[in-house]
Amino acid sequence: KTDPGMMYILFGPPIYSDQFSDQMFWSYSYNQDDPERNFLFVRPKLKNRYFPFNHYILQRNSYYHTVYYQQTERWRTGTILNTNL
């Protein structure tokens, strides 16, 4: 239901994570400049009855489309069990 939840399901726990003010950074690479393996989530200022707590939204990037597609294919085919990220 949440963007961090989706990333956790697809990629597992991040190698490195950091949280500052209204942002959360997850890295699945030891290279923090790798745009395909680093994800930035932003917490919107607006809270409502549907998202009263810490709701973070993934800052979308054009690199993510390919990575997301590859990862979902690995899940569908079962090769996720044999793959290193």
RAWOTA-V471130 format. One record per residue. N is the residue number from 1. RES is the residue in one small letter. NEAR is the number of other C-alpha atoms within 10 Angstrom. Layout:
# RAWOTA-V471130
n = {N,N}
res = {RES,RES}
near = {NEAR,NEAR}
This chain:
# RAWOTA-V471130
n = {1,2,3,4,5,6,7,8,9,10,11,12,13,14,15,16,17,18,19,20,21,22,23,24,25,26,27,28,29,30,31,32,33,34,35,36,37,38,39,40,41,42,43,44,45,46,47,48,49,50,51,52,53,54,55,56,57,58,59,60,61,62,63,64,65,66,67,68,69,70,71,72,73,74,75,76,77,78,79,80,81,82,83,84,85}
res = {k,t,d,p,g,m,m,y,i,l,f,g,p,p,i,y,s,d,q,f,s,d,q,m,f,w,s,y,s,y,n,q,d,d,p,e,r,n,f,l,f,v,r,p,k,l,k,n,r,y,f,p,f,n,h,y,i,l,q,r,n,s,y,y,h,t,v,y,y,q,q,t,e,r,w,r,t,g,t,i,l,n,t,n,l}
near = {5,11,14,18,12,12,16,13,12,15,17,12,13,16,10,13,14,10,12,8,7,13,15,18,17,21,21,19,16,11,10,15,10,12,14,18,19,19,22,19,19,18,16,13,7,8,12,7,6,7,11,9,10,11,18,19,16,18,11,11,11,9,11,16,11,10,13,15,11,12,16,15,13,16,14,9,9,11,11,17,9,8,9,6,10}
